[in-house]
Amino acid sequence: MIEHQRQDVLKEIKHIVSKCDRCGTCLPVCPLFGIKGIELSSARGKNNIASSY
């Protein structure tokens, strides 16, 4: 992937992630969190990982 395309993708990801309030209300309905019980598997955990980039 060309560097400016990579930067555009990261910018879009950060925009999407910024909409998450990190309140945790998604945890009870998250199928991955229900199976694994690991917050990093949930949408909130993935958003935390994505926002660190």
C-alpha atoms as one frame of an Amber mdcrd trajectory, in Angstrom:
protein
   0.000   0.000   0.000   1.320   3.434  -0.869   2.191   5.566   2.167  -0.441
   8.258   1.528  -3.108   5.556   1.155  -1.972   4.054   4.440  -2.236   7.441
   6.104  -5.747   7.924   4.662  -6.836   4.544   6.038  -5.400   5.331   9.474
  -7.126   8.711   9.466 -10.470   7.058   8.666  -9.947   4.455  11.401  -9.183
   7.168  13.947 -12.355   9.005  12.911 -14.467   5.866  13.411 -12.769   5.003
  16.711 -13.314   8.521  18.051 -17.074   7.879  17.997 -16.726   5.200  20.707
 -17.467   6.516  24.222 -15.646   3.523  25.774 -18.585   3.022  28.116 -18.592
  -0.783  27.904 -22.280  -1.218  27.045 -21.211  -3.250  24.020 -19.535  -5.938
  26.135 -22.676  -7.946  27.019 -23.718  -8.235  23.361 -20.249  -8.768  21.882
 -19.946 -12.367  20.666 -16.135 -12.391  20.896 -16.092 -10.989  24.426 -18.731
 -13.531  25.436 -16.583 -16.424  24.226 -13.136 -15.224  25.217 -13.918 -12.946
  28.167 -11.008 -10.742  27.157 -11.765  -7.056  26.722  -9.251  -6.703  23.885
 -11.558  -9.013  21.913 -14.461  -6.573  22.256 -15.151  -3.541  20.117 -14.016
  -1.290  22.965 -10.719  -3.161  23.251 -10.146  -3.056  19.517 -10.914   0.661
  19.499  -8.331   1.194  22.234  -5.758  -0.681  20.176  -6.637   1.213  16.988
  -6.556   4.602  18.696  -2.985   3.990  19.848  -1.717   4.128  16.249
